[in-house]
Amino acid sequence: MCASGTIAAFGRVVSLEQAGYTPQMANSQGTARDSSLVCPGVGYLANSLTQLLETALHEFERDRDAAKAALVTASTLLQAEVERYSSAHGAARGGLAPWQMLRVRAFVDSNLHRPILIQQLSAVAQQSRAHFCRQFKLAIGESPHAYVVRKRLERACYLMVTSALSLSEIALSVGFSDQAHLCRHFRAAFDQSPASWRREHRAMPCGCAATGEATIGRERSRPIDGSSKTRDVRF
């Protein structure tokens, strides 16, 4: 009885394929401009996922293996659809797909306080180092190195206007090796020292601290020098 429920659920997957819903069909025919082609595929996908999830819920207490198999199949279907959609809508002009950019940005934001290697970023995006560097620059217009440095400076500026930490403490907390390292990159981006920038912005009316990163993006006078070399460097 347990097995029959699972077979029924997997039977819906087979009927999905028989209905002609494949990534190739969706990419070549199923665009938003022709809902008559998209809707049947989406409907079958939703129906199949519903069947699989219902099977997993029904079998959870009686047959954990059957429930797990149904969940694995549902997860595979969803992942295939996400990748198909990302490829069709996010990477058409070249560069990383949206899911890759989200993962890379989240990784950088969570690890600004420590060294970040190209190898780590390419692994997060599931690409080779050389390919990742090319695709990343296509996606956002700057190298991974320049992007990481910019995010470190944004975080440093935010801390300068919202905390009483010293510049040396801020430098270390955002991943620079020391205060001199912070100052060098800061001058290249803003044409002034962190200390003078901090004095100016602390004297501004209340509310600047809350929009520190947005202000930084508008004020940067020239791009941060970065490197697209594929060797593993510490950012």
N, C-alpha and C positions, 0 to 999 in steps of 0.2 A: 504493500500500500504506500509506503514511504517512497519507494522507487518510482511508482507510477506517477506520483505528483511531480517528481523531478523530470520524468520523461515528458510529461505534458508541457512543462515549462520550456524544456529544450525544443519541443515540437514547435512552439511559437517562434523560436529563433529560426528554425528551418523554414517555416512559412514566411518569415521576413525575407529570407533570401529568395524564396520562390516568387515572392511578390515583386522582385526586381530592385529592392532597395540596397544599393551598394554605393560605396564612396565614389566609384567611377561614374555611375549613373548620376549621382547627385552633383558631381563637379561639372559634368558636361551638359546636363540638362536642368538640374534643379536649382535655378536661380530664383531670387526674390521676385523677379519680374514675371515668372510663370508659376503661379501658385498651384495650377492644376498638376504640375509635375512634382512639386515639393510636398504638398500636403499628404498624398498617400504614403510617401516614405516616412514622414514625420509621424503620421498616425500609427503605422505599423511599429515603428520604433517605440513610441510611448506605450502601445498595447503590450509589446513584448516585455518591456521593463516592468510594467505593472504586474504581468503574470509571474515574472521571475521574483519580484519582491513579495508578492502574495505567497508564492511557494516557500520562500525562505522563512517568512513569518509563520506559516502553517506547520512547517517541519522543524522549527527551531528546537522545540522541546523533545521531539521524538527521534529525529535523525539529524544530528548536527552536520554530518558530512553532506547530506542532501541540501541542507540549508546553505552551507558554505559554497557548494557548487553553483547553486542558483545565484548567490551574491557575486561570485567571481564572474559568471557570465554577464550579469547585469553591468558590473564594473567595466568589463571589456567592451561591451557595446557602447557605453557612455564615453569611454576614453577614445574609441575609434571615431565617434561623432565629434567630440571636441577637437581632435587632431584634424579631421576633415574640414571642420568649420574654420579653424585657425589657418590652415593652409590656403583655403579658398578666399578668406577675407582679410587675413592679417599679414601674410607674407607675399602677396601678389606683386608688390613693387620691390621685393627684395628685402633682406634684413631678417631679423628674428620674428617669430610668430608672437602674438600677444601673450600666450601662456609662458613663453620663454622669457619675455621681458619682465613679466610680473614676478617670476621666480628669481631672476637676476637682481631686480631692484630690491626685492624683499631680503635677499641674502646680503646685499651691500648695506642696506639700512640697519640690519641686525648685527653687522660685524665691523662697523666703522672703527671701533675701538681697538681692533687688532689688524695685523697684516692680511691683505687679501691678494691671493695669487690668481693669475689668469687661468691656471689649471683648475682652480676651484670654481670660477665663474663658468668656464666652458663645461665643466661637469654638471653644474646646475642646469645649464641649457641643453645638456646631452649632445654636445658637439665636440669636434676636435678643436684644439686651441687656435690653429691657423684659421679655420673656417669660422669659428666663433668671433674672432677679432674683426674679420671682414664683414660678417653679417651684423655685428653690433654697431659698427660705424655706419653701415647703410641704414640701420633702423633709427638711430638718434643723432647722427651727424658728428659724433666725436668718438675717440678711442676709449676702450675700457679704462685705461689709465687716467685719461682726462676726466672721465665721468666720476671715478672714485675720488679723485682729488677735489672735484667740484662739490661732491656730497660732503666730504670732510670739511671743506670751507664753509658750506652752508650750516652744518651742525656747529662749527666753531663760532660763527657769527651769532647764531641763536643763543648759545651759551654765554657769549660776551654781553648780551643785552638782557639776559634773564637770570644770570647767576653772579655770585661774588667770587667765583673761582679765579685763580691767577691765570695768566696766559700760559704758563708752563703746564699747569694742571689741565687746562682746556686742550692744549696741544696733545698731550698724552691720551686724554679721554676720547679724542676723535681720530686717533691712529697715527698722528705725526710722531716722529722719533723724539723731537724736543721742540722747545720754543723757537729756536732758530729755523728749524724745518718749516714750522707753521709760518713764520714771518716771511721766508723766502717765497713760498707759494702765495701768500696773501698779497705781497707787494706786486707779484706778477699779475694777479687778478684785479686788484683794486688801485694800484698806483699809490698806496699809502700803507703805513704800518698798522698792525692790529690795534696797537695802543691808541693811535690817533682816531682810528675808525670807531673804537669803543667809546672814546670820550664824546665824539660827535653824536653817536646814536643814543647814548645814555642821557644826553641833554635834550633829546627830542620829546615831544608830548607823549603822554601815556597812551599805550596802544601799539607802539612800534614793536615792542617785544613779541607781541602775539603774532605779528606778521613778519618775523625775522627772515624766514627763508624766501618769501615772496619778494621782499625788499632786496635781498641779495641778488636774486635773478635779474632784477631790473638795473642794478647798479654796476654789474660787472662790466668793466670798460673794454676788456679784450679777452679773447679765449685763453683758457689755461693750456699751456704747452703740454702735450701728451705724446705717448709713443704707442704705435700699434705693433711693435715687435712681439713675437709670439713666445719668447722665453719667459720663464716664470719669474716675474719680478715682484717685489713687495711694493704695494701701492701705499 
